[in-house]
Amino acid sequence: VAVKGMVPGSWSFEGSFPVTILDSTGITIAQTTAMLTGDWKTEDYVPFEATLTFDTPVGGGKGSLMIKKDNRSGVAENDDSVLIPVNF
């Protein structure tokens, strides 16, 4: 699956951040690193691209695409993520 969108530049660490596909029970079925395709040294929104390869869960169903801020500090208040519902 090719994923494209926009995130604040501050969500990346040197132009990248994690992207995960979860099944309906919240189990990770694919992970990759999204790359910003514009200037990541900004608070403005920047386009990104990622490609995830996975086997469709048995029975298809629903799941989620999780886009997560790359928080290298480990400080909980700096965490952020977005869950986007998907159908398999």
C-alpha positions in Angstrom: 0.0 0.0 0.0 1.3 3.4 -0.9 0.6 6.1 1.6 0.8 9.8 0.9 -0.2 12.8 3.0 1.0 15.8 4.9 2.3 16.2 8.5 3.9 19.1 10.3 7.7 19.1 9.7 8.2 18.8 13.5 6.7 15.3 13.4 9.8 14.0 11.8 13.4 13.3 12.9 15.6 14.4 10.1 12.8 13.9 7.6 11.3 10.6 8.6 8.8 9.1 11.0 7.1 5.7 11.7 4.0 4.4 9.9 2.2 1.2 11.0 -0.7 -0.9 9.8 -2.7 -2.6 12.6 -5.3 -5.3 12.3 -8.7 -5.0 14.0 -7.2 -6.3 17.3 -4.4 -3.7 17.3 -1.7 -6.1 16.3 1.0 -4.7 14.0 1.0 -6.3 10.6 3.4 -4.0 8.8 5.7 -1.1 9.7 7.9 1.2 7.7 9.5 4.6 7.8 7.8 7.5 6.0 10.0 10.1 4.3 9.1 13.7 4.0 9.4 14.9 0.4 9.8 18.6 1.3 11.7 20.8 3.8 11.4 19.1 7.2 13.0 22.0 9.1 9.6 23.7 9.4 6.5 23.7 11.6 4.4 23.9 8.4 2.8 20.9 6.8 5.1 18.9 4.6 4.2 16.1 2.1 5.3 12.5 3.0 5.4 9.1 1.3 5.6 5.6 2.6 5.0 2.1 1.2 3.9 -0.8 3.4 3.9 -4.5 2.3 1.7 -7.0 4.2 -0.6 -10.0 3.8 -4.3 -9.1 4.2 -5.5 -10.5 7.5 -7.6 -13.7 7.2 -11.2 -12.7 6.7 -10.2 -9.1 5.7 -12.0 -6.8 8.0 -11.0 -3.5 9.4 -7.8 -2.1 10.8 -5.9 1.1 11.2 -3.1 3.1 9.7 -1.1 4.7 12.5 1.0 7.8 11.7 3.2 8.6 14.6 5.4 11.6 15.5 9.0 10.6 15.8 9.7 11.5 19.4 13.4 11.0 20.0 13.2 12.7 23.3 11.2 9.9 24.9 9.2 12.6 26.8 5.6 11.5 26.9 4.1 14.9 26.4 5.9 15.1 23.0 4.2 12.0 21.7 1.5 12.3 19.1 -0.2 10.0 16.6 -3.2 9.7 14.3 -5.2 6.5 13.7 -6.9 6.3 10.3 -9.5 3.5 9.9 -8.9 1.2 6.9 -10.7 -1.7 5.3 -8.8 -4.7 4.0 
